[in-house]
Amino acid sequence: MFQARCSSLKMICQKFCVALLHWEFIYVTTAFNLAYPITPWKFKLSCMPSNTTYDFLFPPGISKNTSNLNGRYEAVVETKLNSSGNYLSNLSSRITFHCCFWSEEDKNCSVYADDIEGKAFVTTVNSLVFQQTGAHWNIQCWMKEDLKLFICYIESLFKNPFKNYDLTVHLLYVLLDLLEESPLLPEKGSFQIVQCNCSFNECCECHVPVPTAKLNNTLLMYLKITSGGVIFHSPPMSAQPINVVKPDPPLGLHMEITDTGSLKISWSSPTLVPFQLQYQVKYSENSTKNMKKADEIVTATSLLVDSVLPGSSYDVQVRSKRLDGLGIWSDWSTLLTFTTQDVIYFPPKILTAAGSNISFHCIYKNEKKIVSSKKIVWWLNLAEKIPQSQYDVVDDHISKVTFPNLNATKPRGKFTYDAVYCCNEQECHHRYAELYVIDVNINISCETDGYLTKMTCRWSPSAIQSLAGSNLQLRYHRSSLYCSDVPSIHPVSEPKDCHLQRDGFYECIFQPIFLLSGYTMWIRINHTLGSLDSPPVCVIPDSVVKPLPPSSVKAEITVKIGLLKISWEKPVFPENNLQFQIRYGLSGKQVQWKMFEVYDAKLKSASLPVPDLCAVYTVQVRCKRLDGLGYWSNWSTPAHTVVVDVKVPIRGPEFWRIISEDTTKKERNVTLLWKPLMKNDSLCSVRRYVVKHHTSHNGTWLEDVGNHTKLTFLWTEQAHSVMVLAINSIGASSANFNLTLSRSISKVNIVQSLSAYPLNSSCVILSWMLSPSDYNLMYFILEWKILNEDSEIKWLRIPSSVKKYYVHDDEKHQHDADLYVIVPIIISSSILLLGTLSVLHQRMKKLFWEDVPNPKNCSWAQGLNFQKRTDIL
Amino acid sequence: MEPRRDRGIAAPAAARPQKPIPGRKMRCGPLYRFLWLWPYLSYVEAVPIRKVQDDTKTLIKTIVTRINDISHTQSVSSKQRVTGLDFIPGLHPLLSLSKMDQTLAIYQQILASLPSRNVIQISNDLENLRDLLHLLAASKSCPLPQVRALESLESLGVVLEASLYSTEVVALSRLQGSLQDMLRQLDLSPGC
């Protein structure tokens, strides 16, 4: 019966081979549920010629005509022989190869044939049969962790007689829809083919893209391997991609000693995988005390190993796999070895903020023996011993030192940390812990623009620039309205982009803004050693507004009133009440500003008294919220006053008379001379001078002199009164000097001698002697000029009691005494006066008599342009 | 644009009441103690609420001025009636706090849909203004209900696509009018 079945099998195989020769490898009738399931992701493919006898190897009790061995594996046919090649040289030109899958776990290999009716016929044999004479490949298939690519890796086995031939591999696959998973295989045409990349060492890799939506579908495929002119077709194999996911090995394997003295093994997943992973950690400890190996499975990306010992080495490898569902372990990560030093500090480095408290721990191993923690002493920078009051004994081996209320580290050269040493009494190991203390008090100041749309915050990193490798980031949290009393760092915060400016400050712009929200901000200092936060500040944009400067600023000296009037328009924003500051001063290169403040928000102008109504004033205005919040605006663009006539001249010009008498004709000509009115008196210009005459005979008449300052007229009557009026655009001077010419007046000659002595380059002292006389002198008139220069004659009025006088010329620096010509003119007593000089207005009279020049200073008359004359009186 | 935040309101640092505020989150105590403390509490409370009131009025004026500053809204005639924009609230001289909040919420939704850059700031201002109104309402023990998205605004996208200019101009113009009404109403101590 066994033989009958065997011969029947042979016959079926032969028929099937013939059919395949006709149909060229069509797998159209193979039962789908016979496809080899890739649950062992590593398996083997073995093929052998069909004439190989393996019947005797069938294991007892296995049915030989079972059409479906639970779908676990199946065999398929292979064919098409090329006669080339040593191995094949002894084979007939058409030999059928039987291929099957098997694995290390299940070495049963089933071969497949088809009977005439197309029914599957499966026979199970031990794989050893194939290993004797067939061709063999190792196959690994898995889904990449990105869930996009299915990979099959094919490798020729060393014993493979086809190994030395060129290898070409194709993978034919079809992704069955979930509903299509019928027992029958799909049509041949529905298979897609990919060519696998083969390398010189007979390894091939086949890539099958899998859409994300079809990860749960069944991937049906078979291999077409061409080697040595023979084409081998694998049996169909099937897999659900989601069940054969093989992650990449974990990256960034790292070991460090934690603050608590444990060994922390950490790693990271290579990419963001869309599923949870579990990890297997394999590590071994090799210390003087013991050898320890361990193997742990964790879901976190780190593992703590207690009681790390100094002078030990730790070898670690990690691999990963899907946490839920089926999956394949990744390859092991690269082996990492970590060796602990003889002195272990934990933490080895600390970054902290000034004012904080921190602690270091230490285990000290000295010549294969761990030092008792009671013998450990701590030093700072190898310069100062840390007081024992700061030590703590944690256990027999671990010592702890605590630094309270730390001050910021002062960099010493390139060293920006304090070196903390754990020592065995008098002996310190060269290794040390590093302590970085940073002053994190970073001031953040903000300013909202005048349009209330943008808030600019600035801060300087200068205090923490010494910490290399750190980066700073402004973070903030916005509360809906206002700030709290004590700003605090909110767990939910956002970073803000800031840009370094030329002045070394960072500038961060919030735009648009929430005017009344509270922006709590702080600077986060990120460093590999950790991160620190500066004390938070809270700013309400509405409270830090810098308004736009007032606009339409105008300045004028008000006509007839004589005040400096400044007007302005408040800026559009803010809508709060504003206060204003006005600064004003005489125009010039360096304006001496005077300030005036306006606290009435409704005011749009202010009038200020100024000493000089006829000068050009420069005025600027700025504003700020009346409640004091925010900043002063910039000063407005300057406005300038224009000099115009403000009032009628305060008084007419002061004048003198010169009488020239022609004895032959018995006529007297009177020449009136006067000083041109200064701006302060003319307010502010003189259009012309008018001389007002009065005689008893002719009455009063006016004589227009224009801009001249001299007038000569014929004195004919006994008494002749004259008055010089100054006239500007407003009108004639209201207070004027009046001179009455009388026949009884005569010339006074009283100065007997006059001496001049130069004191320095710009000052000359004068003294004079008077002749004895009964004159009651009113004052002297001094006329002087600088010789050899095109300067004008200057006049000085000197009180009659003065005996010497200093002539001072600030404008000249280098004059010899002989350059000065002093011409003393003595004006007679009141009796001898040619006329009576009187001030009509009582106020102006007072001004006149009090305006006596101080001999020690420049005379009031300096700078006046008198007409040059050769004789007086 | 900056993401919206929670509705956490921090009391003004300068004027935070030191005692529980009646009608706000006051822990219920004996009535007589409350009556005895009332004059003091109302005095303490007056300072922050006055600040809130002042800030509310100032913010309204600010928004009105902002709209004035948008050039294309200045030339719009108030005499011409624009149809088809009924979802934009009109003028209501008598407004309660809840009605004000509801009106502002609609405007905020509309402004958020407008692409113009300068309305983003106004939209932010409206959010602050609504927070202030909530604070005022809380001080009067009348909590404002949460405003839901209005169904009528579902068609806003269609209208915007066809009549962006009209929508922006009318919305800003009506918002300005509504704000001026609110400003007047706030002086009259509006009800809940």
Interface residues (C-beta under 8 A of the other chain):
Chain A: L452 T453 H477 R478 S479 S480 L481 Y482 C483 S484 D485 E494 F510 P512 I513 F514 L515 L516 S517 G518 C538 D542 V572 F573 P574 E575 N576
Chain B: M1 E2 P3 R5 D6 R7 G8 I9 A10 A11 P12 A13 R16 D55 T58 L59 K61 T62 T65 R66 D69 I120 Q121 N124 D125 E127 N128 D131 L132 L135
